[in-house]
Amino acid sequence: MRSIAILEENKEKYLDQLIELLRIPSISADPKHKEDLVKASNWLKDHLETIGLENVNVYSTPGHPVVYAEKIIDKSLPTVLVYGHYDVQPPDPLDLWDSPPFEPVIKKTKIHPEGAIFARGSCDDKGQLFMHVKAIEAMIASQELDCNVKILFEGEEEVGSDNLENFLKANTELLQCDVVLISDSSVIANDVPSISVGLRGLSYAEVEVTGPNRDLHSGVYGGGVGNPINVLCEMIASLKDENKHITIPGFYDDVEDLTDEERSAIERIPFSIEEYQDDLKIESVEGEKGFHTLERTSTRPTLDVNGIWGGYIGKGAKTVLPSKAYAKISMRLVPNQSDDNITELFTKHFESIAPSSVKVKVTPHHGGLPAVTPINTPEYRAAAKAMEKTYGKEPIPVRGGGSIPIVSLFETILGVKTILMGFGLDSDDIHSPNEHYGLFNFYKGMETIPYFYKYYAELKS
């Protein structure tokens, strides 16, 4: 294919362009970066116009902009809607980065001996989003675009895609397609390709525990007044039992056991507990009793504290008994669990276990439904065939542990399935300091995507 040759000839230029996009600090969670998200959306708009896409627009929303573009070559051909997000996670804590998060650098690592791009958003999701842009550019230039293509890039994925549902409902005709293609997931390893066929849902809440009406001297009042931090820690600890089983009543009511076929698929995944622990520098793993680590991280629901704070955390000592304590808590959900239902169950339970010495407030944040993709469809077979072509081996279908709430919305509103053909690695530190994306993965993604279009058009004809 000529498009593959074009990608190979221009890969250094494409890398430089990606680095330019990565320099924009498009942090959707921080209002101070609102203009940076506008800048990133306009950067993408200009770039999409340059490579030959049409009807390119930046749509305003009550939050951050949505970027749309298309190339309709023949209405009788299948249409692929490419989704990605240009917003990124906050880079904090900054002191744990080896280099500034928005000053991309390329360094070699043990896992990426050919080099990796270190920058916030390099893997999640600007690097993977940009693979599609470049692959489409090459297919247009070589006249090898075998399907119609539509582009939908948003700036709110990292904060729950709050405004995308209304955008989809208001633009169903514009976004009509046969399949959604997303690269915002990972492969098992660079020599073990895989395709994500499931995502966990998400329920995210912030809790506030209030005790006395002001901070108090711990020597004068300690032992006589409920300490909100102590109480919060005790409440959180009670959310799991000695077997790491979540204690919220009704939490597991809709959770189904894995089928023999699903367990067999997990057993095919190469996994070394020793390498896993060595990579994370931990002495042992931990999780729900009776389940394998890979089951715990993909097919079982979870509850985790993502942040906890209160009282005095400055330098030196201050003997204070705080008035308030806070925590952010996320729950990953599996098929048949509803984020709205789990949020309600969590709220009722957390309020019910609070002692009378404190008051509790639960504030729900964003959530999303789980999603599962069948493996007997033309779109899955096209993705599998494309990866087998470029990796030299058949990809393994796996369930991912993360959440992309928009996937269930695409199915509900547009009536189409999503293919999660990602190229990152779980070790790429997305959402963490020193996020990176291997050059091998960036180039392999660009090489694979044109084959998806080719095989999908053949299978749909």
C-alpha positions in Angstrom: 0.0 0.0 0.0 1.3 3.4 -1.0 -0.1 5.0 2.2 2.2 2.8 4.3 5.2 4.0 2.3 4.1 7.6 2.8 3.8 7.1 6.5 7.3 5.6 6.7 8.8 8.4 4.6 7.3 11.1 6.8 7.4 9.6 10.3 10.0 12.0 11.7 7.9 15.0 10.4 4.8 13.5 12.0 6.6 13.1 15.3 7.6 16.7 15.2 4.0 17.7 14.6 2.8 15.6 17.5 5.4 17.2 19.8 3.9 20.6 18.8 0.5 19.4 19.9 1.8 18.0 23.2 3.2 21.4 24.1 -0.3 22.8 24.6 -1.4 22.3 28.3 -5.0 21.3 27.5 -5.9 20.4 31.1 -9.7 20.1 31.1 -10.1 19.8 34.9 -8.4 23.1 35.5 -10.4 26.3 34.6 -7.1 28.2 34.3 -6.4 26.2 31.1 -9.7 27.0 29.3 -7.9 29.0 26.6 -5.4 26.2 26.1 -8.2 23.8 25.2 -9.5 26.4 22.7 -5.9 26.6 21.3 -5.7 22.8 21.0 -9.0 22.6 19.3 -8.1 25.3 16.8 -4.7 23.6 16.2 -6.4 20.4 15.3 -9.0 22.2 13.1 -6.2 23.8 11.1 -4.3 20.6 10.8 -7.3 18.6 9.6 -8.0 21.2 6.9 -4.4 21.0 5.8 -4.4 17.2 5.3 -7.5 17.4 3.0 -10.5 16.8 5.3 -13.7 18.7 4.6 -16.5 20.3 6.6 -14.0 21.0 9.4 -15.6 22.8 12.3 -15.0 23.7 16.0 -18.3 23.5 17.8 -18.6 25.3 21.1 -20.3 23.6 24.0 -21.1 24.7 27.6 -17.7 23.2 28.4 -14.8 22.7 26.0 -15.0 22.6 22.2 -15.7 19.7 19.9 -13.7 19.3 16.7 -15.4 17.7 13.7 -14.2 16.9 10.1 -15.1 14.4 7.4 -14.1 12.9 4.1 -17.1 11.4 2.2 -15.7 9.7 -0.9 -18.7 7.5 -1.8 -22.0 7.3 0.2 -22.3 3.6 -0.8 -19.1 2.8 1.2 -19.1 2.2 5.0 -18.4 5.2 7.2 -15.9 5.1 10.1 -16.3 7.6 12.9 -12.9 8.2 14.6 -13.2 9.4 18.2 -10.4 10.9 20.3 -9.8 13.4 23.0 -7.4 16.3 23.1 -7.8 17.1 26.8 -5.3 15.7 29.3 -5.1 14.9 33.0 -3.5 17.4 35.4 0.2 16.8 35.6 0.5 17.0 39.4 2.6 16.2 41.3 5.0 18.1 39.2 8.1 17.3 41.4 7.8 13.7 40.4 8.3 14.4 36.7 11.8 13.8 35.4 11.2 16.5 32.8 8.5 19.2 32.4 5.2 17.6 31.4 4.5 20.0 28.5 8.1 20.1 27.2 8.2 16.7 25.4 11.5 14.8 25.3 12.4 11.5 23.8 14.2 9.0 25.9 15.1 5.3 25.7 13.7 2.9 28.3 14.0 -0.8 29.1 10.5 -1.4 27.6 11.0 1.2 24.8 14.6 0.7 23.6 13.8 2.6 20.4 12.7 5.6 22.5 9.5 7.0 24.0 7.9 10.5 24.0 7.7 11.7 27.6 4.9 14.3 28.0 1.4 14.6 29.5 -1.0 13.4 26.9 1.6 11.5 24.9 -0.3 8.2 25.2 -3.6 9.4 26.6 -4.8 10.5 24.1 -3.0 13.0 21.9 -0.4 10.5 20.6 -3.0 7.9 19.8 -5.4 10.4 18.4 -2.7 11.8 16.1 -2.0 8.3 14.6 -5.4 8.5 13.0 -4.9 11.9 11.7 -1.6 10.9 10.0 -3.0 7.6 8.7 -5.9 9.4 7.1 -3.6 12.0 5.6 -1.6 9.2 4.0 -4.7 7.4 2.7 -6.0 10.6 1.2 -2.7 11.4 -0.4 -2.4 7.9 -1.9 -6.0 7.7 -2.8 -6.3 4.6 -0.7 -9.1 5.7 1.6 -11.4 2.7 1.3 -14.2 4.1 3.6 -15.8 7.4 4.3 -14.4 8.9 7.5 -15.7 11.3 10.1 -13.6 12.8 12.9 -14.9 13.6 16.4 -12.4 15.0 18.9 -13.5 16.3 22.2 -12.0 18.2 25.1 -13.8 16.8 28.1 -13.1 13.1 28.2 -10.9 13.4 31.3 -13.7 15.1 33.2 -16.5 12.8 32.2 -17.6 14.0 28.7 -20.5 15.9 30.3 -21.5 17.9 27.2 -20.9 15.2 24.5 -24.2 13.4 25.1 -26.1 16.5 24.1 -23.8 17.1 21.1 -24.4 13.6 19.9 -28.2 13.9 20.3 -28.2 17.3 18.5 -26.0 15.9 15.6 -27.1 12.3 15.0 -27.5 12.8 11.3 -24.1 14.5 11.0 -22.4 11.7 12.9 -24.2 8.8 11.2 -21.7 6.0 10.7 -21.2 2.2 10.6 -18.6 1.9 13.4 -16.7 4.0 15.8 -13.0 3.6 15.9 -11.1 4.6 19.1 -7.4 4.4 20.0 -7.5 5.2 23.8 -6.5 1.8 25.1 -3.5 -0.5 25.1 -2.0 -3.7 23.8 -0.7 -6.4 26.1 2.9 -5.9 25.0 4.8 -4.8 21.9 5.1 -8.4 20.8 1.6 -9.5 22.0 -1.1 -7.5 20.2 -4.6 -7.3 21.7 -7.9 -5.6 21.2 -10.0 -4.3 24.0 -13.5 -5.8 23.9 -14.7 -4.5 27.2 -14.4 -1.4 29.4 -15.4 -1.0 33.0 -17.9 1.7 33.9 -17.2 4.4 36.5 -18.8 6.0 39.5 -16.8 8.9 41.0 -17.7 10.8 44.1 -16.2 13.3 46.6 -17.0 13.0 50.3 -16.8 15.7 52.9 -16.8 15.0 56.7 -17.4 17.9 59.1 -16.9 17.8 62.8 -16.6 20.9 65.0 -17.4 24.3 63.6 -13.7 25.3 63.5 -10.2 23.9 63.7 -9.3 23.1 67.3 -6.2 22.7 69.5 -5.6 18.9 69.7 -4.2 19.2 73.2 -7.3 21.0 74.5 -9.9 19.1 72.6 -8.2 15.9 71.5 -10.0 12.8 72.8 -13.2 14.7 73.5 -14.3 15.7 70.0 -14.7 13.6 66.9 -11.7 14.1 64.5 -13.0 14.3 61.0 -9.8 12.8 59.5 -9.9 9.9 61.9 -13.6 9.3 61.3 -13.1 9.5 57.5 -10.3 7.0 57.6 -12.4 4.6 59.7 -15.4 5.0 57.3 -13.3 4.3 54.3 -11.6 1.3 55.9 -15.1 -0.2 56.6 -15.9 -0.1 52.8 -14.0 -3.4 52.3 -13.9 -6.5 54.5 -10.9 -8.7 55.3 -11.3 -10.4 51.9 -11.2 -7.0 50.1 -14.9 -7.5 49.2 -16.8 -4.2 49.0 -19.3 -4.0 51.8 -21.9 -1.6 50.3 -25.2 -3.4 50.4 -26.4 -4.3 46.9 -23.1 -3.4 45.2 -22.6 -6.9 43.6 -26.3 -7.5 42.8 -25.9 -7.1 39.0 -22.4 -8.6 38.7 -22.3 -11.7 36.6 -19.8 -14.5 36.8 -17.4 -14.9 33.9 -18.2 -17.5 31.3 -15.8 -20.4 30.6 -15.0 -18.7 27.3 -14.1 -15.4 29.0 -11.9 -17.2 31.6 -10.2 -19.0 28.7 -9.4 -15.7 27.0 -7.9 -14.3 30.2 -5.7 -17.4 30.5 -4.3 -16.8 27.1 -2.8 -13.5 28.2 0.9 -13.7 28.9 1.4 -12.6 32.5 4.2 -12.9 35.1 3.3 -11.9 38.6 7.1 -11.5 39.3 7.5 -9.1 36.4 4.3 -7.3 37.4 5.6 -6.8 41.0 9.1 -5.9 39.9 7.8 -3.2 37.5 5.7 -1.6 40.3 8.4 -2.2 42.9 6.0 -4.0 45.3 6.5 -7.1 47.4 3.1 -8.6 46.8 -0.2 -7.9 45.1 -3.5 -7.3 46.8 -7.1 -7.5 45.9 -10.4 -9.4 46.1 -9.9 -12.9 47.4 -10.6 -15.7 45.0 -9.6 -13.9 41.8 -6.5 -13.7 39.6 -4.8 -10.3 39.3 -6.0 -9.9 35.6 -9.5 -10.6 36.7 -9.3 -8.1 39.5 -8.1 -5.4 37.1 -10.5 -6.0 34.3 -13.6 -8.1 35.1 -14.3 -7.3 38.7 -15.7 -4.0 40.2 -13.4 -2.0 42.5 -13.5 0.8 45.0 -10.4 3.1 45.5 -9.5 6.3 47.2 -8.0 8.6 44.7 -7.2 11.5 47.1 -7.6 12.3 50.8 -6.9 15.5 52.6 -7.6 17.7 55.6 -6.0 19.4 58.6 -2.4 20.8 58.5 -0.1 19.4 55.7 2.5 22.2 55.7 6.1 22.0 56.9 6.8 21.4 60.5 4.2 20.5 63.1 0.9 22.1 64.0 -1.2 20.3 66.6 -4.6 20.9 65.0 -7.8 19.0 65.2 -9.4 19.8 61.8 -12.9 20.9 61.3 -13.2 19.1 57.9 -11.7 16.1 56.0 -12.2 15.2 52.3 -11.7 12.2 50.0 -12.2 11.4 46.3 -13.5 7.9 45.7 -13.9 6.0 42.4 -15.6 2.8 41.7 -14.9 0.8 38.5 -18.0 -1.1 37.3 -18.5 -4.2 35.2 -21.3 -5.1 32.7 -24.8 -4.8 34.0 -23.8 -2.4 36.8 -25.3 1.1 36.4 -23.2 4.1 37.5 -26.3 6.0 38.6 -27.4 3.0 40.8 -23.9 2.5 42.3 -23.6 6.2 43.1 -26.9 6.1 44.9 -26.0 2.9 46.8 -22.6 4.4 47.8 -24.2 7.7 48.9 -26.8 6.0 51.1 -24.3 3.7 52.7 -21.7 6.3 53.3 -24.2 8.6 55.0 -25.5 5.7 57.1 -22.2 4.7 58.5 -21.3 8.2 59.7 -21.2 8.5 63.5 -23.3 11.2 65.1 -20.1 13.2 65.9 -19.8 14.3 62.3 -21.9 15.4 59.3 -21.3 13.8 55.9 -21.8 15.3 52.4 -21.4 13.2 49.2 -21.0 15.0 45.9 -21.2 12.8 42.8 -18.9 13.6 40.0 -18.8 12.0 36.5 -19.6 8.4 35.7 -20.2 6.1 32.9 -21.6 2.7 31.9 -19.5 -0.4 31.2 -19.3 -1.6 27.6 -18.7 -4.9 25.8 -17.9 -5.4 22.1 -18.7 -8.7 20.3 -15.8 -10.4 18.4 -17.9 -11.9 15.6 -18.6 -8.6 13.7 -17.0 -7.3 10.5 -15.5 -4.4 12.4 -13.8 -6.6 15.0 -12.6 -9.0 12.3 -11.2 -6.1 10.3 -9.3 -4.8 13.4 -8.0 -8.3 14.2 -6.9 -8.8 10.6 -5.2 -5.4 10.5 -3.2 -6.1 13.6 -2.3 -9.6 12.5 -1.0 -8.0 9.3 1.3 -5.6 11.0 2.3 -7.5 14.2 2.6 -10.9 12.5 0.3 -12.6 15.0 -3.4 -12.7 15.8 -4.4 -10.2 18.5 -5.9 -11.5 21.8 -9.4 -10.1 22.8 -9.1 -8.6 26.3 -11.3 -6.6 28.6 -9.8 -3.3 29.7 -9.9 -2.0 33.3 -10.3 1.6 32.4 -13.5 3.6 31.5 -14.5 5.5 28.4 -18.0 6.6 29.1 -18.6 7.8 25.6 -18.6 4.2 24.3 -22.0 3.3 25.7 -23.3 6.6 24.5 -22.3 5.9 20.9 -24.2 2.6 21.1 -27.3 4.2 22.7 -27.5 7.3 20.6 -25.9 6.4 17.3 -26.8 2.7 17.4 -23.3 1.5 16.5 -20.6 -0.6 18.1 -17.1 0.7 19.0 -13.7 -0.9 18.1 -11.1 -0.1 20.7 -7.9 -0.6 18.8 -5.3 1.0 21.1 -1.5 0.9 20.9 -0.3 2.1 24.2 1.1 0.0 27.1 -0.2 -0.3 30.6 3.2 0.7 31.8 3.1 4.1 29.9 2.1 5.9 33.1 -1.0 7.6 31.8 -2.5 9.8 34.6 0.8 9.6 36.4 4.0 11.6 36.4 6.4 10.7 33.5 3.6 9.6 31.1 5.2 8.4 27.9 4.4 6.7 24.5 6.8 4.5 22.7 7.9 5.5 19.2 7.4 1.8 18.2 3.7 2.1 19.3 3.2 5.5 17.6 4.5 4.2 14.3 2.9 0.8 14.6 -0.5 2.4 15.1 -0.1 4.6 12.0 0.9 1.5 10.0 -2.0 -0.6 11.2 -4.9 1.9 10.8 -4.9 1.9 7.0 -5.3 -1.8 6.9 -8.4 -1.6 9.2 -10.0 0.6 6.5 -9.0 -1.7 3.7 -10.3 -4.9 5.4 -13.4 -3.3 6.8 -14.4 -2.1 3.3 -13.8 -5.6 2.0 -15.8 -7.3 4.8 -18.7 -4.9 4.4 -18.9 -5.2 0.6 
